[in-house]
Amino acid sequence: MTESAMGLILHSPEGVPYRFDPGALCLELLPTGGPGAYARHEVLHHPADLAVWAARSRLRPTPEIEVTPAGLADAKRLRDALWRLTAARAHGRPLPPEDVARVNEAAAGQPLVPVLHDDGGRGWRHPATAAQLVSTVARDAVELFSGPYADRIRECGAGDCYLLFVDTSRPGRRRWCSMQRCGNRHKVRALRARQDERE
């Protein structure tokens, strides 16, 4: 998994922005849409949208990605497989074999290639393709699902939120997608319940 934990800026149904850190690059792809009911949240409509996602992801520095329609379709197929795998893991179900195969197939490709610049800075070899981005995300998923945090993949504890994340906190007790959103809503509800009990 990529070490830098930048997080994403998402918006609640009311339009309020909040930070969501899913804890891994591969899980940052999930809020872009998904299979079934999650298709209504689709934001990857055009090839350029995948490059925008890469710029907002935890990949640093931002890679310049050349995305074709086929590359976008591959990214969405990987994302949908990751949704099913992550949800299965979060709920203690067996991993769907066809989705495991999709991740392994994507991971087998050439990933983004890091380069060292003359000034000591880091970058990515150009041109970088969507296939390389997809491979990099899939390899991150292999590391997550086979690594020490695999048992900490969770779904947000709010009954109306289905965001998935890996709990990388030291105590391992993270319950919410974001304290700014669902954690705060829980605290407000708990406070109101205590006030109602006193009345």
C-alpha positions in Angstrom: 0.0 0.0 0.0 1.1 3.5 -0.6 2.3 5.1 2.7 1.0 8.7 2.2 -2.5 9.0 3.7 -3.9 12.0 1.9 -7.6 11.1 1.8 -10.3 12.3 -0.6 -12.7 15.2 -0.4 -16.2 13.8 -0.8 -19.6 15.6 -0.5 -22.5 14.5 1.6 -26.0 14.3 0.0 -26.5 17.8 1.5 -23.4 19.0 -0.4 -21.2 19.4 2.6 -17.6 18.5 1.9 -15.7 16.1 4.2 -12.4 14.2 4.2 -12.5 10.5 3.7 -9.3 8.5 4.0 -9.9 4.9 3.0 -6.3 3.9 4.0 -5.2 2.5 0.7 -4.8 3.6 -3.0 -7.0 0.7 -4.2 -9.9 1.7 -1.9 -9.7 5.4 -3.1 -11.0 4.1 -6.5 -14.3 2.9 -4.9 -16.1 6.2 -4.4 -15.9 6.9 -8.2 -18.9 4.6 -8.8 -19.4 0.9 -8.8 -21.5 -2.1 -9.5 -25.3 -2.4 -9.0 -26.7 0.4 -6.9 -23.4 2.2 -6.7 -23.6 3.0 -10.5 -25.7 6.0 -9.6 -22.5 7.6 -8.1 -20.5 7.1 -11.3 -18.0 9.9 -12.0 -15.7 8.2 -14.5 -17.7 9.1 -17.6 -14.9 10.1 -19.9 -11.2 9.0 -20.2 -10.1 12.3 -18.8 -12.0 11.6 -15.6 -9.6 8.8 -14.7 -6.7 11.2 -15.0 -8.5 13.6 -12.7 -9.0 10.8 -10.2 -5.3 9.9 -10.4 -4.4 13.5 -9.6 -6.7 13.5 -6.5 -5.4 10.1 -5.3 -2.6 9.5 -2.9 -0.2 8.8 -5.8 2.6 11.4 -5.5 3.8 13.1 -7.4 0.7 13.2 -9.7 1.3 11.0 -12.7 0.4 12.3 -16.1 -1.8 9.5 -17.5 -2.8 9.0 -21.1 -6.3 7.4 -20.9 -8.1 5.7 -23.8 -11.8 4.6 -23.7 -10.5 1.0 -23.3 -8.2 2.0 -20.4 -11.2 3.7 -18.7 -13.3 0.5 -19.2 -10.5 -1.6 -17.6 -10.3 0.7 -14.6 -14.0 0.5 -14.1 -14.0 -3.3 -14.3 -11.2 -3.4 -11.7 -13.1 -0.9 -9.5 -16.2 -3.0 -9.6 -14.3 -6.2 -8.7 -12.6 -4.3 -5.8 -16.0 -3.2 -4.5 -17.2 -6.8 -4.3 -13.9 -8.0 -2.8 -13.8 -5.3 -0.2 -17.4 -5.7 0.8 -16.9 -9.5 1.1 -13.9 -9.0 3.3 -15.5 -6.4 5.5 -18.5 -8.7 6.1 -16.4 -11.9 6.6 -17.6 -13.6 3.4 -15.4 -15.6 1.0 -13.7 -13.5 -1.7 -15.5 -14.0 -5.1 -13.0 -16.0 -7.3 -13.9 -14.1 -10.5 -13.0 -10.8 -8.8 -9.8 -12.3 -7.4 -8.9 -13.3 -10.9 -9.7 -9.8 -12.2 -7.3 -8.2 -9.7 -4.6 -10.7 -10.5 -5.0 -10.2 -14.2 -4.7 -6.4 -13.7 -1.7 -6.7 -11.4 0.2 -8.8 -13.9 0.5 -5.8 -16.2 3.3 -3.2 -16.2 2.8 -0.7 -13.3 3.7 2.9 -13.2 7.5 3.2 -13.3 9.1 5.6 -10.8 12.0 7.7 -11.9 14.7 9.8 -10.2 15.2 13.3 -11.4 18.5 15.2 -11.6 17.5 17.4 -8.6 16.8 14.3 -6.5 13.0 14.5 -6.9 10.8 11.6 -7.8 8.5 11.3 -10.8 7.0 8.7 -13.1 8.2 7.6 -16.5 6.4 9.2 -19.4 4.2 8.4 -21.1 2.2 6.7 -18.4 -0.9 4.8 -19.5 -4.2 3.8 -17.9 -3.1 0.2 -18.1 -0.1 1.1 -15.9 -2.3 2.9 -13.5 -4.7 0.0 -13.3 -1.8 -2.4 -12.6 -0.5 -0.1 -9.9 -3.9 0.0 -8.2 -4.4 -3.8 -8.5 -0.9 -4.4 -7.0 -1.9 -2.2 -4.1 -5.0 -4.4 -3.7 -2.9 -7.6 -3.6 -0.8 -6.0 -0.9 -3.8 -5.0 1.1 -5.8 -8.2 0.9 -2.8 -10.4 1.6 -1.1 -8.2 4.2 -1.3 -7.4 7.9 -4.3 -5.1 7.5 -6.6 -7.5 5.6 -8.6 -8.2 8.8 -9.1 -4.5 9.3 -11.1 -3.8 6.2 -14.4 -2.4 7.3 -17.6 -0.8 6.2 -18.7 2.5 7.9 -20.7 1.9 11.0 -23.4 4.3 10.0 -26.5 2.5 8.9 -26.9 4.6 5.8 -23.3 4.8 4.7 -21.6 2.1 2.7 -18.1 3.5 2.3 -15.3 0.9 2.8 -11.9 1.5 4.4 -9.0 -0.2 6.0 -8.4 0.8 9.6 -4.7 1.6 9.8 -5.0 3.3 13.2 -2.8 1.9 16.0 -5.7 0.8 18.3 -7.7 -0.6 15.3 -11.0 0.7 16.5 -12.1 3.0 13.7 -15.8 2.8 13.0 -16.6 5.6 10.7 -15.8 6.6 7.2 -15.0 10.1 8.5 -15.4 11.7 11.9 -16.3 14.9 10.0 -19.4 13.1 8.6 -20.7 9.9 10.1 -18.7 10.1 13.3 -20.1 13.5 13.9 -23.6 12.5 13.0 -23.4 9.6 15.6 -22.1 12.0 18.3 -25.0 14.4 17.6 -27.6 11.5 17.8 -26.0 10.2 21.0 -26.1 13.7 22.6 -29.8 14.1 21.6 -30.6 10.7 23.0 -29.0 11.6 26.4 -30.8 14.9 26.5 -34.1 13.1 25.8 -33.5 10.7 28.6 -33.0 13.6 31.1 -36.3 15.2 30.1 
